Amino acid sequence: MKTAPIVAARIARSPEGLPFASEFGDVYYPRAGALEQARHVFLAGNGLPERWRGRPRFVIAETGFGLGNNFLAAWRAWREDPQRCERLEFISVELHPPTADDLAAWPRDAALADLATQLHAQWPPLTPDLHRLAFDEGRVVLHLAFGDAAQWLPEWVASVDAFFLDGFAPDRNPAMWDAHLFKSLARLAAPGATAATWSAAGAVRDALRGAGFEVSKAPGHAGKRDITLARFVPAPSSRRTPPGRPRQRDVEQKALIVGGGLAGCAAAWALAEQGWRCRVFDRHAEPALEGSGNPGGLFHGIVTPDDGVHARWFRAAAFAFAPLARAAVAAGVPGAVHGLLRMEYELRDVAAMQQRLLHLGLPPAYVEALSAEAASARAGIALRDPAWLFPGGGWISPRGLAAWLLRSAAVPVAWQGNTVVDALRRDGADWCLLDDQGRELARAPTVVLANAGDALRLLAAPDWPVQAIRGQVSIAPASGLVLPKLPLAGAGYVLPEVAGRAVFGATAQRGDDDAAVRETDHGENLAKLARLLGTPNTIDEVALQGRVGWRWTAADRRPLIGAVPDATAPGVGSADQPRLLPRRDGLFLFTALGSRGIVMSVLGSRLLAAWVSGASAPVPASLMDAVDPARFAARARRKTLSSTRAAPVAE
């Protein structure tokens, strides 16, 4: 998916006093009011609230978020319905979203005013991402995509029950009513999905029919003679969920999680958001005593020249992590969410840094380019280099965070420490965890392997480019040192004072299994510290302590999240994309988080939970593919197919 800077809506006032979109020459809603239109056209037109009653989950997708009135109306109807579904998911797209100020400025119907205030409080920065906003303790979730609908709809991964078709008038904004766009809707449609729109245009109805919908008319609203309703009726052979995509599974909502580090604890927490019960197994008595056991770690986004997959993944991860980090710190987990400075050693000119942000369209709410002087003012110490400021970045104790995630899970999580899972075996519909004597520890239809490199051993060592990287962090008394007020990152990192200590580092050594703290590594960390701070260190090396851990990392520096591919399954033919490759039913991975495991923990675990539960994915399809464990097999298959096509034909 190619991103582009987001241009905010230019909202004027029409002669009738309605919000008017200058780009399209049309009003956002009719004179009769946004709430009345939403109730008559989109809710009643889709048979709501009756259709969501008694359902564990109901998914609505909308074309054209505008000022959010349809979402607010659906949320209000859900709140007022005593028989409502357990979870309401709402997915929407907006090419020109309003600024936060514009969102708050336009008056709402009194019935929506309180909900509109809550929406405004979570309004995200205007970046070309899929933003997740959660309300009512996470039972109502809004997935909001900023950008072109034609690009975004093929990127949504969801099973949609109802469509709200609401763009500006077809003669003002024809792209929103294009036949190809409606075919993208059909790909998302769940069995029995419905659609409704205020438009009665013949071309709109024809496009719906062409996408597999049965079309009907209903009485109109606000002076319109009729509106359009539709029901999805696909050809019997045309509906099949790709094997490499989340789907609703008819199994007990219970998962066994192997690994009690940050990844495993986050997986249990995210599955609990979806109502699942989890049991976490770890060889230690307490959570996060291995790779997640450092005193503190960083979290922040990144900026790259092309805004490719790597940058978009970590931006989405940073947006997802910051609110949870604030909640954890407020609950007593050591850390701070006051921003982070990442030193820039290549683009020495801050004007060039600012030009990059302008080109990418990244707003100050996500990242700013600071001169050395401005960065020094934020850090509270003199710095020699310019820096990127990530306002939502910071530092946190990964061990404290892991324990807090278990405590705060929406469904209580069972912890089983001092337990070594030696093997994994399939038995009918269940996966069985076995100890070193071959005895069964537990069984369930769903198992998540979140135990770093040991997951590969349990999977019989698949041929994936994943390896352990040894890292040593250095710790010294903070007395007498001038430490920054914000964490600094670059060639190494240093935290603000952590419980009277200076924490900095870290080394990165491949193929090194030495668990001993080494003086040479302290020396390397001290050199990194001197470069970050711009001054020689004054730390007495005798006072240094250290900690060694291993970070499992894939060659492409992206995690492994999703259903485990089945390399032995027959009949894959020419499948060369991760989503087309078969899976081992009920077996999932959340590992290889590398050196950025903290910032990936929330987004990654929610993506894992979508895989397991069939919920809508919190990331676009291209990012799912980028972290899918099947990507390695897909690449190999593409290479093989390419070689086969290129081979000369024998005469």
C-alpha positions in Angstrom: 0.0 0.0 0.0 1.4 3.4 -1.0 0.8 6.1 1.5 0.3 9.8 0.8 0.0 12.9 3.2 -3.4 13.4 4.6 -5.1 16.7 3.7 -7.6 17.8 6.3 -11.1 18.7 5.3 -11.9 22.3 4.6 -15.3 22.7 6.3 -17.4 25.8 5.6 -20.9 26.7 6.6 -23.7 26.4 4.0 -26.4 29.0 3.7 -28.6 26.7 5.8 -25.9 26.6 8.5 -24.9 23.0 7.7 -21.2 21.8 7.5 -20.2 22.1 3.9 -17.3 20.2 2.2 -15.5 22.7 0.1 -13.6 20.0 -1.9 -16.8 18.4 -3.1 -19.3 21.2 -3.0 -21.8 19.2 -0.8 -23.1 19.2 2.7 -22.2 16.5 5.3 -25.8 15.8 6.1 -29.3 17.0 5.1 -31.3 19.8 6.9 -33.4 17.1 8.7 -30.3 16.3 10.7 -27.5 13.8 10.8 -29.1 11.7 13.6 -32.4 11.3 11.8 -30.7 10.3 8.6 -28.5 7.8 10.4 -31.5 6.2 12.2 -33.7 6.0 9.1 -31.2 5.1 6.4 -28.3 3.3 8.0 -29.6 1.7 11.2 -33.2 0.9 10.1 -32.0 0.2 6.5 -29.7 -2.5 7.9 -32.2 -4.0 10.3 -30.5 -2.6 13.4 -30.6 -2.9 16.3 -32.5 -6.2 15.8 -29.8 -8.0 13.7 -27.1 -7.6 16.3 -29.1 -8.9 19.2 -27.6 -12.0 20.9 -24.5 -11.9 18.8 -21.0 -12.1 20.3 -19.7 -9.6 17.7 -21.3 -7.3 15.0 -19.2 -5.5 12.4 -20.3 -2.4 10.5 -18.2 -0.9 7.7 -18.8 2.6 6.4 -17.6 4.5 3.3 -17.1 8.1 4.3 -16.7 8.9 8.0 -17.2 12.6 7.6 -17.9 14.1 11.1 -18.6 10.7 12.5 -22.4 11.0 13.0 -23.2 7.6 11.7 -20.7 6.0 14.0 -22.1 8.0 17.0 -25.7 7.0 16.1 -24.8 3.3 15.9 -22.9 3.6 19.2 -25.9 5.3 20.8 -28.3 2.7 19.5 -26.0 -0.1 20.8 -25.9 1.6 24.3 -29.6 1.9 24.4 -30.3 -1.7 23.4 -30.5 -4.1 26.4 -30.1 -7.1 24.1 -27.1 -5.6 22.3 -24.2 -7.7 20.9 -21.3 -8.2 23.2 -18.9 -6.3 20.9 -19.6 -3.7 18.2 -16.9 -3.0 15.6 -17.1 -0.1 13.3 -14.7 0.3 10.3 -14.7 3.5 8.3 -12.5 5.5 5.9 -12.1 9.2 5.3 -10.0 10.9 2.6 -10.2 14.3 4.1 -10.7 13.9 7.9 -11.6 16.9 10.0 -9.0 18.4 12.3 -9.6 17.9 16.0 -10.7 21.5 16.3 -13.3 21.1 13.5 -14.5 17.9 14.9 -15.3 19.6 18.2 -16.6 22.9 16.7 -19.7 21.6 14.9 -22.7 21.2 17.2 -24.3 17.7 17.6 -27.7 16.5 18.3 -28.2 16.5 22.1 -28.4 12.7 22.1 -24.9 12.4 20.5 -23.1 15.3 22.3 -21.5 13.2 25.1 -20.4 10.5 22.7 -19.0 13.1 20.4 -16.9 14.5 23.3 -15.5 11.0 23.8 -14.7 10.7 20.1 -12.9 14.0 20.1 -10.8 13.0 23.2 -9.4 10.1 21.2 -9.1 11.8 17.8 -5.9 10.6 16.3 -3.2 12.5 14.4 -3.9 12.8 10.7 -1.6 10.1 9.3 -2.3 7.6 6.6 -2.9 4.7 9.0 -5.7 2.5 10.4 -6.3 4.1 13.8 -8.0 2.1 16.6 -10.2 4.0 19.0 -11.9 2.0 21.8 -14.9 3.0 23.9 -17.1 1.5 26.7 -14.2 -0.6 28.1 -13.2 -1.8 24.7 -16.6 -3.3 23.8 -17.1 -0.6 21.1 -14.1 -0.3 18.7 -13.7 2.1 15.8 -11.1 1.3 13.2 -10.6 4.5 11.3 -8.6 4.7 8.1 -7.4 8.0 6.7 -6.8 8.0 3.0 -8.3 7.0 -0.3 -11.2 4.5 0.0 -10.1 2.7 -3.2 -6.8 1.9 -1.6 -8.1 1.2 1.9 -11.0 -1.2 1.2 -8.8 -3.9 -0.2 -6.6 -3.6 2.9 -9.4 -4.2 5.4 -9.4 -7.7 7.0 -12.8 -8.2 8.5 -16.1 -10.1 8.2 -18.7 -7.3 7.8 -22.3 -7.7 8.7 -23.7 -4.3 7.6 -22.5 -1.6 5.3 -23.2 2.1 5.6 -22.7 3.6 2.1 -22.3 7.3 2.8 -20.1 9.4 0.5 -20.9 12.8 -0.9 -23.3 12.8 -3.8 -22.3 10.5 -6.8 -22.1 13.5 -9.1 -19.9 15.4 -6.7 -17.6 12.4 -5.5 -18.0 9.6 -8.1 -15.0 7.7 -6.8 -16.9 6.8 -3.6 -19.6 5.0 -5.7 -17.4 3.2 -8.2 -18.3 -0.3 -9.2 -14.8 -1.6 -8.3 -15.2 -0.1 -4.8 -18.4 -2.1 -4.3 -16.6 -5.3 -5.3 -14.2 -4.6 -2.5 -17.2 -4.4 -0.2 -18.3 -7.8 -1.5 -15.0 -9.3 -0.5 -15.6 -8.2 3.1 -19.2 -9.3 3.3 -20.2 -11.9 5.9 -23.0 -14.4 5.1 -26.3 -12.4 5.1 -24.5 -9.0 5.0 -26.7 -6.0 4.2 -26.1 -2.5 2.9 -28.0 0.8 2.9 -27.5 4.2 1.4 -29.5 7.3 1.0 -28.6 7.4 -2.7 -31.2 6.2 -5.2 -29.0 6.7 -8.3 -29.4 3.9 -10.9 -25.6 3.6 -11.3 -25.2 2.9 -7.5 -27.9 0.2 -7.7 -26.3 -1.3 -10.8 -22.9 -1.3 -9.1 -24.3 -3.1 -6.0 -25.9 -5.8 -8.3 -22.7 -6.2 -10.1 -20.9 -6.9 -6.8 -23.3 -9.7 -5.8 -26.0 -7.8 -3.9 -29.8 -8.1 -4.3 -31.1 -4.5 -4.4 -34.4 -3.1 -3.2 -36.0 0.3 -2.5 -37.4 1.7 0.7 -39.3 4.9 1.5 -36.9 7.9 1.6 -36.1 10.5 4.2 -35.9 14.2 4.4 -37.7 14.8 1.1 -36.2 11.9 -0.8 -38.7 9.6 -2.5 -36.8 6.4 -1.8 -33.5 5.0 -0.6 -31.5 1.9 -1.6 -31.2 -1.3 0.5 -29.2 -4.4 -0.5 -28.4 -7.9 0.7 -25.3 -9.9 -0.3 -26.2 -13.1 -2.1 -23.0 -14.4 -3.6 -22.7 -17.3 -6.0 -22.4 -20.6 -4.1 -18.8 -21.2 -5.2 -17.5 -17.7 -4.8 -17.1 -17.3 -1.1 -14.0 -18.7 0.5 -11.9 -17.2 3.3 -8.2 -17.5 2.3 -6.5 -20.0 4.6 -4.0 -17.3 5.7 -6.6 -14.9 7.1 -8.4 -14.7 10.5 -11.7 -16.5 10.7 -14.4 -17.3 13.2 -13.6 -20.7 14.7 -16.3 -22.8 16.3 -14.2 -23.7 19.4 -14.2 -23.0 23.1 -12.8 -19.5 23.8 -9.8 -20.8 25.7 -6.1 -20.6 24.7 -2.9 -22.1 26.1 0.0 -19.7 25.9 3.5 -21.0 26.0 5.9 -18.3 27.3 5.4 -15.8 30.1 7.6 -12.9 28.9 6.1 -9.7 27.7 4.9 -11.3 24.4 3.0 -14.1 26.3 1.5 -11.7 28.9 0.4 -9.3 26.1 -1.1 -12.2 24.2 -3.2 -13.2 27.2 -4.3 -9.6 27.8 -5.3 -9.1 24.1 -7.2 -12.3 24.0 -9.0 -11.4 27.2 -10.1 -8.2 25.4 -12.0 -10.6 23.0 -13.5 -12.5 25.9 -11.0 -15.5 25.8 -9.7 -17.3 28.8 -6.0 -18.0 28.8 -3.5 -20.1 30.7 0.1 -19.0 30.5 3.0 -21.5 30.9 6.5 -20.5 31.8 9.6 -22.2 33.1 10.1 -19.4 35.7 8.0 -18.8 38.8 7.2 -15.2 37.7 6.6 -13.3 34.4 9.3 -11.7 32.3 12.5 -13.0 33.8 14.4 -13.6 30.6 14.5 -11.3 27.5 11.9 -9.0 29.1 13.8 -8.6 32.4 15.8 -5.4 31.9 15.1 -2.5 34.3 13.7 -0.4 31.5 13.2 -0.2 27.7 12.3 2.3 25.0 9.2 2.7 22.9 8.8 5.0 19.9 8.0 5.1 16.2 10.4 5.6 13.3 10.8 7.8 10.2 12.1 6.5 6.9 12.5 8.2 3.6 9.9 6.1 1.8 7.4 5.4 4.5 7.5 1.7 3.6 6.2 -1.4 5.5 8.8 -1.1 8.3 7.9 2.6 9.1 4.2 2.0 8.8 4.3 -1.1 11.1 6.2 0.8 13.8 4.1 3.9 13.5 1.0 1.8 14.0 2.7 0.0 16.9 3.7 3.3 18.6 0.1 4.7 18.3 -1.3 1.5 19.9 1.3 1.4 22.7 1.3 5.0 24.0 -2.2 5.0 25.6 -1.6 1.6 27.3 1.8 2.8 28.5 0.1 5.9 30.1 -2.4 3.6 31.9 0.3 1.3 33.1 2.5 4.1 34.4 -0.5 5.7 36.1 -1.1 2.3 37.8 2.5 2.3 39.2 4.5 0.6 36.5 8.0 2.3 36.4 8.3 4.4 33.3 7.3 7.7 31.7 5.5 8.8 28.5 6.9 12.3 28.2 8.5 11.8 24.8 11.7 10.3 23.4 14.6 11.8 21.4 16.1 9.7 18.6 19.4 11.3 17.5 19.9 11.8 13.8 23.5 11.2 12.7 23.0 11.3 8.9 20.7 14.2 8.1 22.7 16.8 10.0 20.6 19.7 8.7 17.4 20.1 10.6 15.9 21.7 7.5 16.4 18.5 5.6 14.7 16.6 8.5 11.7 18.9 8.4 11.5 18.6 4.6 11.3 14.8 5.0 8.4 15.1 7.4 6.7 17.5 5.0 7.1 15.1 2.2 5.7 12.2 4.2 3.0 14.3 5.8 3.8 13.3 9.3 2.3 15.7 11.9 4.0 17.1 15.1 1.6 15.0 17.1 3.6 12.0 15.9 7.1 13.3 15.3 9.1 16.6 15.1 12.5 17.4 13.8 14.6 19.3 16.3 17.9 21.1 16.0 20.7 20.2 18.5 19.8 23.3 20.5 16.1 22.5 20.6 16.8 18.8 21.4 19.1 20.0 24.2 16.4 22.0 25.7 14.0 19.0 25.8 16.7 16.7 27.1 17.9 19.1 29.8 21.6 18.5 28.8 23.8 19.8 25.9 23.5 17.6 22.8 25.7 17.8 19.7 23.3 16.4 17.2 19.8 17.1 15.9 17.1 14.7 16.9 13.6 13.3 16.1 11.2 14.0 18.9 8.5 11.4 19.3 6.0 13.0 21.8 4.2 9.6 22.4 7.5 7.8 23.1 9.2 7.1 26.4 10.4 4.2 28.5 8.9 1.6 30.7 9.8 -1.5 32.8 9.0 -4.5 30.6 8.8 -6.8 33.6 6.4 -4.4 35.4 4.4 -4.0 32.2 4.1 -7.8 31.7 2.8 -8.3 35.3 0.4 -5.4 35.0 -1.0 -6.8 31.7 -1.9 -10.0 33.5 -3.5 -8.2 36.4 -5.5 -5.9 34.2 -6.8 -8.5 31.7 -10.6 -8.2 31.1 -10.9 -11.9 31.8 -8.8 -13.4 34.6 -5.6 -15.1 33.3 -4.3 -18.3 34.8 -0.5 -18.4 35.4 1.4 -21.7 35.6 5.0 -21.0 36.4 7.9 -23.5 37.0 6.6 -25.5 34.1 8.7 -26.5 31.1 6.8 -27.3 27.9 9.0 -29.9 26.2 6.9 -30.9 23.2 3.7 -30.2 21.3 1.4 -32.9 19.9 -1.8 -32.9 17.9 -4.5 -35.1 19.2 -7.8 -34.9 17.3 -9.1 -31.4 17.6 -6.7 -30.5 20.4 -3.1 -29.5 20.8 -1.4 -31.1 23.8 1.5 -29.6 25.8 3.9 -32.2 27.1 6.6 -32.2 29.7 10.0 -33.9 29.3 8.6 -37.3 30.3 5.9 -37.1 27.6 3.2 -36.5 30.1 0.3 -34.2 29.2 0.4 -30.8 30.9 -2.7 -29.4 29.2 -4.8 -29.5 26.0 -7.0 -27.2 24.1 -8.0 -26.5 20.4 -5.9 -23.2 20.5 -2.3 -22.8 21.4 -0.1 -19.7 21.1 3.6 -20.0 21.1 5.1 -16.8 22.6 8.3 -18.3 23.9 10.9 -16.6 21.7 13.3 -19.0 20.0 12.0 -22.0 21.8 8.9 -21.7 19.7 11.0 -22.8 16.7 12.1 -25.9 18.6 8.5 -26.9 19.4 7.8 -26.4 15.7 10.6 -28.8 14.7 13.0 -26.0 13.6 11.4 -24.7 10.4 13.8 -23.2 7.9 13.1 -19.6 8.8 15.8 -16.8 8.9 15.4 -16.2 12.6 18.3 -16.1 15.1 19.2 -15.0 18.6 21.1 -11.8 19.2 23.0 -11.4 22.5 22.6 -8.0 24.2 24.3 -6.7 27.3 23.0 -3.6 29.1 25.1 -1.6 31.6 23.8 -0.2 34.9 25.6 2.3 37.1 24.8 4.4 40.2 23.2 7.7 38.9 24.9 9.8 41.6 27.3 12.3 40.0 26.0 11.7 36.5 24.1 14.2 34.3 21.3 12.1 32.7 18.7 13.3 30.2 15.2 14.2 31.2 14.0 12.2 28.2 15.3 8.8 27.0 17.8 9.1 24.1 18.2 6.6 21.3 20.5 6.4 18.3 23.6 4.3 18.3 22.6 2.8 21.6 20.3 4.3 24.3 20.3 5.9 27.7 17.3 6.2 30.0 16.5 9.0 32.5 17.3 8.0 36.1 15.7 4.7 37.0 15.4 4.1 40.7 18.8 5.8 41.4 20.5 4.1 38.5 21.8 4.9 35.0 20.7 2.3 32.5 22.3 2.4 29.0 23.6 0.2 26.2 23.2 -2.1 24.5 25.4 -4.5 22.6 24.1 -6.7 19.7 26.1 -9.8 19.0 24.9 -12.6 16.6 25.8 -16.2 17.3 27.1 -15.5 20.8 25.7 -17.7 23.6 28.0 -16.3 26.4 25.8 -15.5 29.4 28.5 -13.8 31.4 28.6 -10.0 31.8 31.8 -8.8 30.0 34.0 -5.8 30.6 34.5 -5.4 26.9 30.8 -5.0 26.4 30.7 -2.4 29.2 33.4 -0.5 27.3 31.2 -0.6 24.1 28.2 0.7 26.0 30.2 3.5 27.6 31.4 4.6 24.1 27.8 4.6 23.0 26.8 6.6 26.0 29.5 9.2 25.3 28.3 9.6 21.7 24.7 10.0 22.8 25.5 12.6 25.5 28.2 14.3 23.5 30.7 14.2 26.3 33.2 11.7 27.7 31.8 9.5 30.5 32.9 9.9 34.1 31.6 6.5 35.3 33.8 4.4 37.4 33.9 1.0 35.6 34.3 -0.8 38.8 30.8 0.3 39.8 29.2 -1.0 36.6 26.8 -3.8 36.7 25.2 -5.5 33.7 22.5 -7.9 32.5 22.7 -10.2 29.5 19.7 -11.3 27.4 18.9 -12.6 24.0 16.5 -11.0 21.5 15.2 -13.3 18.7 15.0 -11.4 15.4 14.1 -12.3 11.8 16.3 -11.3 9.0 13.8 -8.7 7.8 13.6 -7.2 11.4 9.9 -7.9 11.6 8.1 -10.2 14.1 6.3 -13.5 13.5 2.6 -13.0 14.2 -0.2 -15.2 13.0 -1.3 -18.8 12.3 1.5 -21.3 11.8 1.9 -22.3 8.1 1.5 -25.9 7.2 4.5 -26.8 5.0 3.2 -30.4 4.5 -0.3 -29.5 3.2 -1.1 -30.7 -0.3 -2.7 -28.7 -3.1 -1.3 -25.2 -2.6 -0.6 -25.0 -6.3 0.9 -21.7 -7.4 0.0 -19.9 -4.1 2.8 -17.3 -3.7 1.3 -14.9 -1.1 1.2 -15.5 2.7 -2.6 -15.2 2.8 -3.0 -18.1 0.3 -0.9 -20.6 2.2 -2.5 -23.3 4.4 -2.2 -23.3 8.2 -2.0 -25.6 11.1 -5.4 -25.2 12.6 -5.4 -23.7 16.1 -1.7 -23.1 16.3 -0.4 -19.5 16.5 2.9 -17.6 16.8 3.8 -14.4 18.6 7.6 -14.3 18.6 10.8 -12.7 17.1 10.0 -9.3 18.5 13.7 -8.4 18.5 14.9 -5.2 20.1 11.6 -3.4 19.8 9.4 -5.9 21.6 8.0 -3.3 24.0 6.5 -1.0 21.4 5.2 -4.0 19.4 3.6 -5.7 22.3 0.1 -4.1 22.1 -0.4 -3.9 18.3 1.2 -7.4 17.9 -0.9 -9.0 20.6 -4.1 -7.4 19.2 -3.2 -8.7 15.7 -2.6 -12.2 17.2 -6.0 -11.9 19.0 -7.7 -11.1 15.7 -6.1 -14.2 14.2 -7.3 -16.4 17.1 -10.8 -15.0 17.5 -11.8 -13.8 14.0 -12.1 -10.2 15.1 -11.3 -7.4 12.6 -7.6 -7.0 12.1 -6.1 -3.8 13.7 -3.7 -3.4 10.7 -4.1 -3.4 6.9 -3.6 -6.5 4.9 -0.2 -5.5 3.7 1.1 -5.2 7.2 -0.5 -8.5 8.1 1.5 -10.1 5.3 4.6 -8.3 6.4 4.6 -10.0 9.8 2.9 -13.3 8.8 5.0 -16.4 9.7 4.1 -17.7 6.2 6.0 -14.9 4.5 9.2 -16.9 4.3 7.5 -19.8 2.5 5.7 -17.4 0.2 9.0 -15.7 -0.8 10.6 -19.1 -1.5 7.6 -20.1 -3.6 7.7 -16.8 -5.6 11.4 -17.4 -6.2 10.8 -20.9 -7.4 7.9 -19.8 -9.7 10.0 -17.0 -11.1 12.9 -19.4 -11.8 10.5 -21.8 -13.5 9.1 -19.2 -15.8 12.5 -17.9 -16.6 13.9 -21.3 -17.5 14.5 -21.9 -21.2 12.1 -24.4 -22.9 13.9 -27.5 -24.3 13.4 -28.0 -28.0 
